Amino acid sequence: MRTILGVLVSALLVAGCAGATGSAAPSASAPPPSTPASVSPSPTQGAASTPTPEATPSPSGAFGGIVHYQLDGGPATTTVDAIADSASVSGTAVTAFHEGTHTVRLGCAAQKGEIWVLGGTTEKSTIHGEPAGTWSAVIVKDGSPQEIAVWLSQDPSAASDCEAWLASFEPAQFEPGTFSAVESGTMVRPPVPAP
């Protein structure tokens, strides 16, 4: 199976999606990931003792952006065009690199510290072995520069819904090299509720 694209924008993980298991992103209870586009974390790296991202509602607002980085030795671009409100996330995340184009229909977000994750289902993909309907995610890590990683796919049976699937992620335990530094552009995280 193919899972992580090895794409992460270093410093943003949105709160909202909690629960299903994905393909290439490490998780505390995720089954083996599909094949990563570059470097993928070990499926056993998520520890049960480490907390998972918590789902939190976001006020209404557009978020996302376009970032350029290197993936598997070549240029890559991820474009997120999304809207969040107090109950949902909607929009798309499109990643293009030398292996093809991968489009995710977003449905949830989760945030933990400086990392945020946008999750949903694969809408379409020209990357070999990445079928429509599987769970997929874009993972962003805040910093200067931001870092990004893409979880290409995980079997739909891994979780009952998007939030449950994202709850299984533990991005802080990803292997070194999972994230790629953003060379240009910025990814804006979903709006966070006021304290």
N, CA and C atoms as an extended XYZ file, in Angstrom:
585
Properties=species:S:1:pos:R:3:atomname:S:1:resname:S:1:resid:I:1 pbc="F F F"
N         0.837       -1.179        0.000 N   MET     1
C         0.000        0.000        0.000 CA  MET     1
C         0.878        1.236        0.000 C   MET     1
N         0.383        2.309       -0.507 N   ARG     2
C         1.127        3.551       -0.572 CA  ARG     2
C         0.502        4.533        0.388 C   ARG     2
N         1.287        5.209        1.172 N   THR     3
C         0.657        6.055        2.163 CA  THR     3
C         1.213        7.453        2.202 C   THR     3
N         2.304        7.687        2.835 N   ILE     4
C         2.757        9.053        3.029 CA  ILE     4
C         3.554        9.545        1.851 C   ILE     4
N         3.237       10.711        1.401 N   LEU     5
C         3.971       11.319        0.301 CA  LEU     5
C         5.267       11.916        0.798 C   LEU     5
N         5.457       11.974        2.052 N   GLY     6
C         6.655       12.598        2.548 CA  GLY     6
C         6.532       14.098        2.424 C   GLY     6
N         5.296       14.586        2.579 N   VAL     7
C         5.065       16.014        2.421 CA  VAL     7
C         4.474       16.558        3.700 C   VAL     7
N         5.024       17.500        4.363 N   LEU     8
C         4.433       18.109        5.549 CA  LEU     8
C         4.883       19.539        5.638 C   LEU     8
N         4.008       20.414        5.925 N   VAL     9
C         4.414       21.796        6.073 CA  VAL     9
C         4.725       22.006        7.535 C   VAL     9
N         5.961       22.308        7.860 N   SER    10
C         6.482       22.296        9.216 CA  SER    10
C         5.838       23.314       10.128 C   SER    10
N         4.686       22.986       10.690 N   ALA    11
C         4.145       23.779       11.766 CA  ALA    11
C         2.669       24.069       11.713 C   ALA    11
N         1.799       23.119       11.493 N   LEU    12
C         0.366       23.371       11.553 CA  LEU    12
C        -0.408       22.070       11.599 C   LEU    12
N        -1.190       21.795       12.616 N   LEU    13
C        -2.007       20.589       12.690 CA  LEU    13
C        -3.367       20.999       13.209 C   LEU    13
N        -4.416       20.967       12.376 N   VAL    14
C        -5.722       21.494       12.717 CA  VAL    14
C        -6.557       20.534       13.538 C   VAL    14
N        -7.308       21.056       14.492 N   ALA    15
C        -8.142       20.219       15.346 CA  ALA    15
C        -9.512       20.024       14.743 C   ALA    15
N        -9.967       18.800       14.728 N   GLY    16
C       -11.295       18.546       14.193 CA  GLY    16
C       -11.493       17.119       13.755 C   GLY    16
N       -10.537       16.516       13.047 N   CYS    17
C       -10.701       15.151       12.588 CA  CYS    17
C       -10.118       14.223       13.628 C   CYS    17
N       -10.899       13.319       14.101 N   ALA    18
C       -10.385       12.380       15.061 CA  ALA    18
C       -10.914       11.022       14.733 C   ALA    18
N       -10.083       10.050       14.496 N   GLY    19
C       -10.589        8.744       14.450 CA  GLY    19
C       -10.219        7.700       13.495 C   GLY    19
N       -10.255        7.750       12.258 N   ALA    20
C       -10.027        6.583       11.419 CA  ALA    20
C        -8.557        6.322       11.278 C   ALA    20
N        -8.202        5.159       10.763 N   THR    21
C        -6.800        4.870       10.545 CA  THR    21
C        -6.446        5.182        9.113 C   THR    21
N        -5.263        5.676        8.856 N   GLY    22
C        -4.882        6.112        7.527 CA  GLY    22
C        -3.764        5.290        6.985 C   GLY    22
N        -3.371        5.596        5.741 N   SER    23
C        -2.297        4.803        5.156 CA  SER    23
C        -0.982        5.492        5.262 C   SER    23
N        -0.098        5.661        5.364 N   ALA    24
C         1.235        6.173        5.448 CA  ALA    24
C         1.506        7.083        6.609 C   ALA    24
N         0.561        7.401        7.436 N   ALA    25
C         0.876        8.253        8.571 CA  ALA    25
C         0.920        7.401        9.808 C   ALA    25
N         1.878        7.672       10.683 N   PRO    26
C         1.975        6.843       11.864 CA  PRO    26
C         0.785        7.077       12.768 C   PRO    26
N         0.341        6.042       13.419 N   SER    27
C        -0.761        6.202       14.350 CA  SER    27
C        -0.637        5.174       15.448 C   SER    27
N        -1.302        5.457       16.551 N   ALA    28
C        -1.204        4.559       17.682 CA  ALA    28
C        -1.860        3.225       17.406 C   ALA    28
N        -2.884        3.200       16.529 N   SER    29
C        -3.573        1.948       16.283 CA  SER    29
C        -3.815        1.694       14.809 C   SER    29
N        -3.117        2.384       13.967 N   ALA    30
C        -3.342        2.252       12.534 CA  ALA    30
C        -2.742        0.970       12.003 C   ALA    30
N        -3.421        0.346       11.033 N   PRO    31
C        -2.850       -0.831       10.387 CA  PRO    31
C        -1.702       -0.411        9.490 C   PRO    31
N        -0.964       -1.363        8.928 N   PRO    32
C         0.172       -1.008        8.097 CA  PRO    32
C        -0.238       -0.034        6.997 C   PRO    32
N         0.583        0.995        6.780 N   PRO    33
C         0.263        2.010        5.789 CA  PRO    33
C         0.502        1.509        4.380 C   PRO    33
N        -0.048        2.262        3.423 N   SER    34
C         0.267        1.937        2.046 CA  SER    34
C         1.646        2.490        1.767 C   SER    34
N         2.142        2.355        0.568 N   THR    35
C         3.492        2.754        0.256 CA  THR    35
C         3.637        4.259        0.183 C   THR    35
N         4.606        4.844        0.881 N   PRO    36
C         4.789        6.283        0.852 CA  PRO    36
C         5.479        6.727       -0.426 C   PRO    36
N         5.215        7.965       -0.812 N   ALA    37
C         5.846        8.500       -2.002 CA  ALA    37
C         7.316        8.724       -1.768 C   ALA    37
N         7.689        9.046       -0.564 N   SER    38
C         9.104        9.184       -0.275 CA  SER    38
C         9.415        8.446        1.004 C   SER    38
N         9.371        9.128        2.122 N   VAL    39
C         9.668        8.484        3.384 CA  VAL    39
C         8.385        8.355        4.166 C   VAL    39
N         8.099        7.171        4.670 N   SER    40
C         6.883        7.022        5.455 CA  SER    40
C         7.254        6.513        6.824 C   SER    40
N         6.545        6.990        7.842 N   PRO    41
C         6.822        6.550        9.193 CA  PRO    41
C         6.414        5.108        9.420 C   PRO    41
N         7.029        4.512       10.391 N   SER    42
C         6.696        3.144       10.735 CA  SER    42
C         5.295        3.085       11.313 C   SER    42
N         4.460        2.121       10.891 N   PRO    43
C         3.101        2.038       11.395 CA  PRO    43
C         3.041        1.718       12.878 C   PRO    43
N         4.149        1.309       13.470 N   THR    44
C         4.133        0.980       14.889 CA  THR    44
C         4.693        2.112       15.723 C   THR    44
N         4.978        3.249       15.125 N   GLN    45
C         5.590        4.329       15.863 CA  GLN    45
C         4.641        5.041       16.792 C   GLN    45
N         3.368        5.066       16.532 N   GLY    46
C         2.430        5.749       17.422 CA  GLY    46
C         2.336        4.969       18.709 C   GLY    46
N         2.597        5.596       19.831 N   ALA    47
C         2.542        4.913       21.111 CA  ALA    47
C         1.218        5.184       21.793 C   ALA    47
N         0.667        4.170       22.442 N   ALA    48
C        -0.620        4.319       23.111 CA  ALA    48
C        -0.540        5.346       24.229 C   ALA    48
N         0.642        5.572       24.782 N   SER    49
C         0.776        6.522       25.873 CA  SER    49
C         0.806        7.966       25.399 C   SER    49
N         0.977        8.181       24.106 N   THR    50
C         1.034        9.534       23.569 CA  THR    50
C        -0.361        9.993       23.208 C   THR    50
N        -0.766       11.193       23.644 N   PRO    51
C        -2.105       11.667       23.337 CA  PRO    51
C        -2.290       11.934       21.855 C   PRO    51
N        -3.520       11.756       21.391 N   THR    52
C        -3.832       12.011       19.992 CA  THR    52
C        -4.437       13.393       19.858 C   THR    52
N        -4.472       13.943       18.616 N   PRO    53
C        -5.041       15.270       18.430 CA  PRO    53
C        -6.492       15.289       18.897 C   PRO    53
N        -6.885       16.395       19.506 N   GLU    54
C        -8.248       16.529       19.980 CA  GLU    54
C        -9.087       17.274       18.974 C   GLU    54
N       -10.325       16.837       18.836 N   ALA    55
C       -11.233       17.511       17.924 CA  ALA    55
C       -11.779       18.752       18.601 C   ALA    55
N       -11.707       19.876       17.901 N   THR    56
C       -12.278       21.100       18.423 CA  THR    56
C       -12.939       21.850       17.291 C   THR    56
N       -14.095       22.443       17.547 N   PRO    57
C       -14.779       23.169       16.499 CA  PRO    57
C       -14.036       24.449       16.130 C   PRO    57
N       -14.184       24.873       14.897 N   SER    58
C       -13.573       26.103       14.426 CA  SER    58
C       -14.657       27.044       13.950 C   SER    58
N       -14.477       28.343       14.145 N   PRO    59
C       -15.452       29.276       13.615 CA  PRO    59
C       -15.375       29.312       12.099 C   PRO    59
N       -16.359       29.904       11.486 N   SER    60
C       -16.417       29.951       10.037 CA  SER    60
C       -15.241       30.733        9.461 C   SER    60
N       -14.655       30.220        8.384 N   GLY    61
C       -13.572       30.940        7.731 CA  GLY    61
C       -12.844       30.106        6.710 C   GLY    61
N       -12.329       30.796        5.692 N   ALA    62
C       -11.542       30.138        4.657 CA  ALA    62
C       -10.105       29.973        5.152 C   ALA    62
N        -9.434       28.913        4.693 N   PHE    63
C        -8.037       28.686        5.054 CA  PHE    63
C        -7.368       27.862        3.972 C   PHE    63
N        -6.060       27.697        4.079 N   GLY    64
C        -5.303       26.888        3.126 CA  GLY    64
C        -4.163       27.681        2.532 C   GLY    64
N        -3.902       27.447        1.261 N   GLY    65
C        -2.815       28.123        0.573 CA  GLY    65
C        -2.155       27.201       -0.434 C   GLY    65
N        -1.056       27.680       -0.985 N   ILE    66
C        -0.277       26.910       -1.960 CA  ILE    66
C         1.164       26.904       -1.486 C   ILE    66
N         1.761       25.703       -1.391 N   VAL    67
C         3.155       25.586       -0.999 CA  VAL    67
C         3.917       24.739       -2.009 C   VAL    67
N         5.194       25.082       -2.174 N   HIS    68
C         6.095       24.371       -3.086 CA  HIS    68
C         7.241       23.802       -2.250 C   HIS    68
N         7.644       22.566       -2.560 N   TYR    69
C         8.675       21.883       -1.793 CA  TYR    69
C         9.250       20.768       -2.655 C   TYR    69
N        10.221       20.030       -2.124 N   GLN    70
C        10.824       18.898       -2.815 CA  GLN    70
C        10.265       17.601       -2.241 C   GLN    70
N         9.861       16.693       -3.135 N   LEU    71
C         9.332       15.398       -2.719 CA  LEU    71
C         9.928       14.320       -3.594 C   LEU    71
N        10.540       13.334       -2.994 N   ASP    72
C        11.173       12.245       -3.731 CA  ASP    72
C        12.145       12.761       -4.790 C   ASP    72
N        12.887       13.813       -4.460 N   GLY    73
C        13.913       14.317       -5.354 CA  GLY    73
C        13.422       15.228       -6.460 C   GLY    73
N        12.171       15.625       -6.435 N   GLY    74
C        11.649       16.520       -7.465 CA  GLY    74
C        10.694       17.535       -6.875 C   GLY    74
N        10.315       18.531       -7.668 N   PRO    75
C         9.406       19.562       -7.173 CA  PRO    75
C         7.998       19.031       -6.928 C   PRO    75
N         7.356       19.569       -5.891 N   ALA    76
C         5.983       19.195       -5.548 CA  ALA    76
C         5.231       20.449       -5.134 C   ALA    76
N         3.916       20.415       -5.314 N   THR    77
C         3.055       21.520       -4.921 CA  THR    77
C         1.828       20.945       -4.237 C   THR    77
N         1.442       21.542       -3.111 N   THR    78
C         0.186       21.185       -2.457 CA  THR    78
C        -0.655       22.449       -2.359 C   THR    78
N        -1.905       22.337       -2.810 N   THR    79
C        -2.849       23.456       -2.789 CA  THR    79
C        -4.045       23.053       -1.940 C   THR    79
N        -4.326       23.838       -0.896 N   VAL    80
C        -5.485       23.591       -0.045 CA  VAL    80
C        -6.438       24.771       -0.201 C   VAL    80
N        -7.692       24.466       -0.526 N   ASP    81
C        -8.748       25.464       -0.670 CA  ASP    81
C        -9.909       24.958        0.173 C   ASP    81
N       -10.073       25.528        1.378 N   ALA    82
C       -11.052       24.963        2.301 CA  ALA    82
C       -11.743       26.032        3.143 C   ALA    82
N       -12.845       25.600        3.765 N   ILE    83
C       -13.630       26.443        4.658 CA  ILE    83
C       -13.937       25.624        5.900 C   ILE    83
N       -13.849       26.279        7.061 N   ALA    84
C       -14.197       25.619        8.324 CA  ALA    84
C       -15.283       26.435        9.007 C   ALA    84
N       -16.229       25.731        9.645 N   ASP    85
C       -17.185       26.409       10.512 CA  ASP    85
C       -17.197       25.657       11.828 C   ASP    85
N       -18.097       25.987       12.708 N   SER    86
C       -18.072       25.385       14.034 CA  SER    86
C       -18.303       23.882       14.033 C   SER    86
N       -18.828       23.338       12.959 N   ALA    87
C       -19.145       21.914       12.950 CA  ALA    87
C       -18.460       21.110       11.856 C   ALA    87
N       -17.838       21.759       10.870 N   SER    88
C       -17.298       20.977        9.763 CA  SER    88
C       -16.167       21.663        9.018 C   SER    88
N       -15.486       20.863        8.214 N   VAL    89
C       -14.441       21.333        7.308 CA  VAL    89
C       -14.833       20.835        5.931 C   VAL    89
N       -14.708       21.688        4.925 N   SER    90
C       -14.979       21.250        3.549 CA  SER    90
C       -13.999       21.923        2.601 C   SER    90
N       -13.776       21.298        1.470 N   GLY    91
C       -12.852       21.831        0.480 CA  GLY    91
C       -11.997       20.719       -0.082 C   GLY    91
N       -10.871       21.098       -0.694 N   THR    92
C        -9.978       20.118       -1.301 CA  THR    92
C        -8.520       20.397       -0.962 C   THR    92
N        -7.724       19.340       -1.026 N   ALA    93
C        -6.270       19.425       -0.912 CA  ALA    93
C        -5.719       18.654       -2.110 C   ALA    93
N        -4.963       19.339       -2.973 N   VAL    94
C        -4.434       18.723       -4.186 CA  VAL    94
C        -2.911       18.762       -4.129 C   VAL    94
N        -2.289       17.589       -4.249 N   THR    95
C        -0.834       17.489       -4.270 CA  THR    95
C        -0.403       16.970       -5.633 C   THR    95
N         0.558       17.681       -6.252 N   ALA    96
C         1.077       17.279       -7.562 CA  ALA    96
C         2.595       17.154       -7.466 C   ALA    96
N         3.123       16.028       -7.949 N   PHE    97
C         4.567       15.820       -8.025 CA  PHE    97
C         4.833       14.842       -9.164 C   PHE    97
N         6.077       14.418       -9.346 N   HIS    98
C         6.438       13.629      -10.524 CA  HIS    98
C         5.642       12.337      -10.696 C   HIS    98
N         5.068       11.783       -9.628 N   GLU    99
C         4.304       10.538       -9.758 CA  GLU    99
C         2.864       10.767      -10.187 C   GLU    99
N         2.362       12.005      -10.062 N   GLY   100
C         0.996       12.283      -10.456 CA  GLY   100
C         0.337       13.328       -9.574 C   GLY   100
N        -0.989       13.352       -9.628 N   THR   101
C        -1.783       14.315       -8.863 CA  THR   101
C        -2.749       13.563       -7.964 C   THR   101
N        -2.834       14.008       -6.716 N   HIS   102
C        -3.648       13.337       -5.694 CA  HIS   102
C        -4.597       14.371       -5.089 C   HIS   102
N        -5.916       14.143       -5.222 N   THR   103
C        -6.926       15.084       -4.729 CA  THR   103
C        -7.710       14.476       -3.582 C   THR   103
N        -7.782       15.235       -2.469 N   VAL   104
C        -8.502       14.793       -1.277 CA  VAL   104
C        -9.695       15.710       -1.051 C   VAL   104
N       -10.872       15.113       -0.834 N   ARG   105
C       -12.080       15.857       -0.458 CA  ARG   105
C       -12.036       15.951        1.062 C   ARG   105
N       -11.755       17.167        1.577 N   LEU   106
C       -11.574       17.359        3.011 CA  LEU   106
C       -12.876       17.239        3.789 C   LEU   106
N       -12.773       16.724        5.018 N   GLY   107
C       -13.951       16.564        5.857 CA  GLY   107
C       -13.692       16.783        7.338 C   GLY   107
N       -12.414       16.914        7.730 N   CYS   108
C       -12.111       17.106        9.145 CA  CYS   108
C       -10.711       17.691        9.305 C   CYS   108
N       -10.444       18.182       10.508 N   ALA   109
C        -9.131       18.742       10.825 CA  ALA   109
C        -8.836       18.481       12.295 C   ALA   109
N        -7.551       18.345       12.622 N   ALA   110
C        -7.129       18.134       14.005 CA  ALA   110
C        -5.851       18.917       14.236 C   ALA   110
N        -5.670       19.391       15.454 N   GLN   111
C        -4.480       20.169       15.791 CA  GLN   111
C        -3.888       19.682       17.087 C   GLN   111
N        -2.563       19.594       17.110 N   LYS   112
C        -1.853       19.220       18.327 CA  LYS   112
C        -0.549       19.994       18.347 C   LYS   112
N        -0.486       20.990       19.211 N   GLY   113
C         0.722       21.799       19.279 CA  GLY   113
C         0.975       22.508       17.970 C   GLY   113
N         2.189       22.371       17.465 N   GLU   114
C         2.572       23.053       16.235 CA  GLU   114
C         2.200       22.280       14.964 C   GLU   114
N         1.539       21.145       15.126 N   ILE   115
C         1.176       20.318       13.973 CA  ILE   115
C        -0.332       20.304       13.789 C   ILE   115
N        -0.763       20.403       12.534 N   TRP   116
C        -2.185       20.238       12.235 CA  TRP   116
C        -2.357       19.326       11.043 C   TRP   116
N        -3.498       18.632       11.035 N   VAL   117
C        -3.778       17.640       10.001 CA  VAL   117
C        -5.123       17.951        9.376 C   VAL   117
N        -5.179       17.893        8.051 N   LEU   118
C        -6.433       18.025        7.308 CA  LEU   118
C        -6.717       16.663        6.704 C   LEU   118
N        -7.862       16.085        7.054 N   GLY   119
C        -8.179       14.750        6.581 CA  GLY   119
C        -9.426       14.702        5.727 C   GLY   119
N        -9.553       13.606        5.013 N   GLY   120
C       -10.721       13.388        4.183 CA  GLY   120
C       -10.548       12.130        3.364 C   GLY   120
N       -11.277       12.034        2.271 N   THR   121
C       -11.190       10.854        1.409 CA  THR   121
C       -10.599       11.225        0.060 C   THR   121
N        -9.872       10.273       -0.502 N   THR   122
C        -9.288       10.485       -1.820 CA  THR   122
C       -10.415       10.602       -2.833 C   THR   122
N       -10.460       11.742       -3.511 N   GLU   123
C       -11.488       11.966       -4.527 CA  GLU   123
C       -11.048       11.359       -5.856 C   GLU   123
N        -9.776       11.612       -6.201 N   LYS   124
C        -9.185       11.006       -7.397 CA  LYS   124
C        -7.675       11.090       -7.282 C   LYS   124
N        -6.988       10.175       -7.937 N   SER   125
C        -5.535       10.155       -7.885 CA  SER   125
C        -4.988        9.497       -9.142 C   SER   125
N        -3.951       10.120       -9.718 N   THR   126
C        -3.267        9.511      -10.857 CA  THR   126
C        -1.996        8.807      -10.392 C   THR   126
N        -1.797        8.733       -9.084 N   ILE   127
C        -0.644        8.040       -8.515 CA  ILE   127
C        -0.983        6.557       -8.427 C   ILE   127
N        -0.135        5.727       -8.986 N   HIS   128
C        -0.380        4.291       -9.036 CA  HIS   128
C        -0.656        3.718       -7.653 C   HIS   128
N        -1.719        2.934       -7.525 N   GLY   129
C        -2.041        2.248       -6.289 CA  GLY   129
C        -2.771        3.085       -5.252 C   GLY   129
N        -3.229        4.267       -5.613 N   GLU   130
C        -3.945        5.132       -4.676 CA  GLU   130
C        -5.390        5.292       -5.137 C   GLU   130
N        -6.288        4.407       -4.688 N   PRO   131
C        -7.671        4.422       -5.161 CA  PRO   131
C        -8.535        5.500       -4.505 C   PRO   131
N        -9.572        5.888       -5.209 N   ALA   132
C       -10.558        6.825       -4.655 CA  ALA   132
C       -11.276        6.157       -3.495 C   ALA   132
N       -11.734        6.979       -2.536 N   GLY   133
C       -12.508        6.473       -1.411 CA  GLY   133
C       -11.703        6.112       -0.180 C   GLY   133
N       -10.368        6.141       -0.266 N   THR   134
C        -9.545        5.818        0.893 CA  THR   134
C        -9.337        7.070        1.741 C   THR   134
N        -8.979        6.900        3.017 N   TRP   135
C        -8.651        8.034        3.871 CA  TRP   135
C        -7.323        8.620        3.429 C   TRP   135
N        -7.206        9.945        3.496 N   SER   136
C        -5.978       10.622        3.086 CA  SER   136
C        -5.847       11.915        3.882 C   SER   136
N        -4.621       12.429        4.020 N   ALA   137
C        -4.429       13.637        4.825 CA  ALA   137
C        -3.229       14.449        4.365 C   ALA   137
N        -3.297       15.746        4.662 N   VAL   138
C        -2.172       16.667        4.515 CA  VAL   138
C        -1.797       17.065        5.935 C   VAL   138
N        -0.506       16.971        6.259 N   ILE   139
C        -0.033       17.242        7.608 CA  ILE   139
C         0.945       18.412        7.539 C   ILE   139
N         0.723       19.412        8.374 N   VAL   140
C         1.541       20.623        8.345 CA  VAL   140
C         2.172       20.853        9.715 C   VAL   140
N         3.437       21.225        9.693 N   LYS   141
C         4.156       21.505       10.933 CA  LYS   141
C         4.605       22.957       10.882 C   LYS   141
N         4.163       23.759       11.876 N   ASP   142
C         4.541       25.163       11.923 CA  ASP   142
C         6.027       25.310       12.181 C   ASP   142
N         6.569       26.374       11.685 N   GLY   143
C         7.976       26.664       11.883 CA  GLY   143
C         8.454       27.598       10.793 C   GLY   143
N         9.745       27.835       10.795 N   SER   144
C        10.334       28.693        9.780 CA  SER   144
C        11.500       27.933        9.167 C   SER   144
N        11.285       27.247        8.063 N   PRO   145
C        10.062       27.242        7.262 CA  PRO   145
C         9.040       26.236        7.799 C   PRO   145
N         7.830       26.334        7.266 N   GLN   146
C         6.836       25.309        7.560 CA  GLN   146
C         7.331       24.018        6.927 C   GLN   146
N         6.776       22.900        7.393 N   GLU   147
C         7.075       21.603        6.794 CA  GLU   147
C         5.756       20.940        6.470 C   GLU   147
N         5.782       20.042        5.471 N   ILE   148
C         4.549       19.389        5.030 CA  ILE   148
C         4.791       17.911        4.745 C   ILE   148
N         3.741       17.122        4.930 N   ALA   149
C         3.775       15.704        4.582 CA  ALA   149
C         2.383       15.347        4.079 C   ALA   149
N         2.305       14.334        3.221 N   VAL   150
C         1.017       13.904        2.686 CA  VAL   150
C         0.844       12.418        2.954 C   VAL   150
N        -0.269       12.059        3.547 N   TRP   151
C        -0.622       10.665        3.782 CA  TRP   151
C        -1.511       10.296        2.612 C   TRP   151
N        -1.026        9.483        1.694 N   LEU   152
C        -1.767        9.203        0.471 CA  LEU   152
C        -3.041        8.421        0.690 C   LEU   152
N        -2.983        7.304        1.405 N   SER   153
C        -4.215        6.529        1.532 CA  SER   153
C        -4.160        5.502        2.653 C   SER   153
N        -5.348        5.247        3.193 N   GLN   154
C        -5.531        4.157        4.145 CA  GLN   154
C        -6.922        3.598        3.906 C   GLN   154
N        -7.046        2.314        4.071 N   ASP   155
C        -8.302        1.625        3.800 CA  ASP   155
C        -9.476        2.300        4.502 C   ASP   155
N       -10.614        2.459        3.804 N   PRO   156
C       -11.780        3.103        4.397 CA  PRO   156
C       -12.326        2.385        5.622 C   PRO   156
N       -12.023        1.097        5.763 N   SER   157
C       -12.520        0.356        6.922 CA  SER   157
C       -11.735        0.688        8.190 C   SER   157
N       -10.689        1.493        8.079 N   ALA   158
C        -9.859        1.832        9.228 CA  ALA   158
C       -10.593        2.692       10.253 C   ALA   158
N       -11.660        3.368        9.839 N   ALA   159
C       -12.413        4.219       10.777 CA  ALA   159
C       -13.817        4.452       10.257 C   ALA   159
N       -14.706        4.755       11.196 N   SER   160
C       -16.103        4.969       10.827 CA  SER   160
C       -16.346        6.347       10.235 C   SER   160
N       -15.523        7.321       10.616 N   ASP   161
C       -15.673        8.660       10.060 CA  ASP   161
C       -14.332        9.389       10.093 C   ASP   161
N       -14.321       10.561        9.487 N   CYS   162
C       -13.086       11.331        9.341 CA  CYS   162
C       -12.478       11.694       10.693 C   CYS   162
N       -13.290       12.156       11.617 N   GLU   163
C       -12.782       12.555       12.928 CA  GLU   163
C       -12.135       11.384       13.652 C   GLU   163
N       -12.761       10.232       13.582 N   ALA   164
C       -12.209        9.042       14.234 CA  ALA   164
C       -10.884        8.655       13.596 C   ALA   164
N       -10.800        8.796       12.278 N   TRP   165
C        -9.553        8.447       11.590 CA  TRP   165
C        -8.427        9.373       12.018 C   TRP   165
N        -8.679       10.680       12.053 N   LEU   166
C        -7.627       11.617       12.453 CA  LEU   166
C        -7.223       11.454       13.911 C   LEU   166
N        -8.131       10.992       14.746 N   ALA   167
C        -7.798       10.802       16.157 CA  ALA   167
C        -6.700        9.759       16.327 C   ALA   167
N        -6.529        8.890       15.347 N   SER   168
C        -5.516        7.843       15.435 CA  SER   168
C        -4.120        8.334       15.057 C   SER   168
N        -4.010        9.541       14.515 N   PHE   169
C        -2.714       10.088       14.096 CA  PHE   169
C        -1.893       10.534       15.292 C   PHE   169
N        -0.590       10.303       15.226 N   GLU   170
C         0.341       10.846       16.202 CA  GLU   170
C         1.546       11.366       15.421 C   GLU   170
N         1.378       12.512       14.729 N   PRO   171
C         2.426       13.051       13.872 CA  PRO   171
C         3.735       13.370       14.578 C   PRO   171
N         3.692       13.639       15.869 N   ALA   172
C         4.920       13.947       16.600 CA  ALA   172
C         5.871       12.755       16.601 C   ALA   172
N         5.376       11.560       16.320 N   GLN   173
C         6.215       10.367       16.319 CA  GLN   173
C         6.612        9.925       14.911 C   GLN   173
N         6.355       10.758       13.908 N   PHE   174
C         6.780       10.430       12.549 CA  PHE   174
C         8.305       10.334       12.519 C   PHE   174
N         8.801        9.491       11.662 N   GLU   175
C        10.242        9.324       11.515 CA  GLU   175
C        10.863       10.592       10.949 C   GLU   175
N        12.138       10.848       11.282 N   PRO   176
C        12.825       11.992       10.678 CA  PRO   176
C        12.795       11.834        9.157 C   PRO   176
N        12.633       12.914        8.457 N   GLY   177
C        12.586       12.860        7.002 CA  GLY   177
C        11.188       12.723        6.441 C   GLY   177
N        10.191       12.533        7.307 N   THR   178
C         8.815       12.415        6.839 CA  THR   178
C         8.328       13.731        6.258 C   THR   178
N         8.704       14.834        6.901 N   PHE   179
C         8.269       16.157        6.465 CA  PHE   179
C         9.264       16.762        5.480 C   PHE   179
N         8.725       17.546        4.560 N   SER   180
C         9.554       18.284        3.612 CA  SER   180
C         9.432       19.769        3.920 C   SER   180
N        10.554       20.488        3.878 N   ALA   181
C        10.533       21.924        4.145 CA  ALA   181
C         9.867       22.658        2.984 C   ALA   181
N         9.014       23.597        3.318 N   VAL   182
C         8.356       24.430        2.305 CA  VAL   182
C         9.383       25.421        1.769 C   VAL   182
N         9.533       25.464        0.437 N   GLU   183
C        10.491       26.367       -0.196 CA  GLU   183
C         9.857       27.711       -0.529 C   GLU   183
N         8.565       27.696       -0.858 N   SER   184
C         7.854       28.948       -1.113 CA  SER   184
C         6.376       28.736       -0.855 C   SER   184
N         5.705       29.842       -0.494 N   GLY   185
C         4.298       29.779       -0.171 CA  GLY   185
C         4.095       29.563        1.317 C   GLY   185
N         2.835       29.657        1.744 N   THR   186
C         2.487       29.483        3.149 CA  THR   186
C         1.142       28.777        3.239 C   THR   186
N         1.032       27.893        4.198 N   MET   187
C        -0.238       27.225        4.461 CA  MET   187
C        -0.832       27.865        5.711 C   MET   187
N        -2.081       28.356        5.584 N   VAL   188
C        -2.764       28.989        6.705 CA  VAL   188
C        -3.685       27.965        7.342 C   VAL   188
N        -3.555       27.795        8.656 N   ARG   189
C        -4.342       26.795        9.372 CA  ARG   189
C        -5.805       27.225        9.472 C   ARG   189
N        -6.689       26.277        9.710 N   PRO   190
C        -8.108       26.622        9.883 CA  PRO   190
C        -8.269       27.554       11.071 C   PRO   190
N        -9.327       28.360       11.071 N   PRO   191
C        -9.559       29.259       12.205 CA  PRO   191
C        -9.775       28.458       13.486 C   PRO   191
N        -9.277       28.993       14.577 N   VAL   192
C        -9.399       28.334       15.874 CA  VAL   192
C       -10.412       29.101       16.715 C   VAL   192
N       -11.227       28.403       17.481 N   PRO   193
C       -12.211       29.120       18.302 CA  PRO   193
C       -11.546       30.025       19.327 C   PRO   193
N       -12.184       31.119       19.662 N   ALA   194
C       -11.654       32.031       20.669 CA  ALA   194
C       -11.663       31.360       22.029 C   ALA   194
N       -10.675       31.657       22.907 N   PRO   195
C       -10.627       31.026       24.229 CA  PRO   195
C       -11.784       31.442       25.093 C   PRO   195
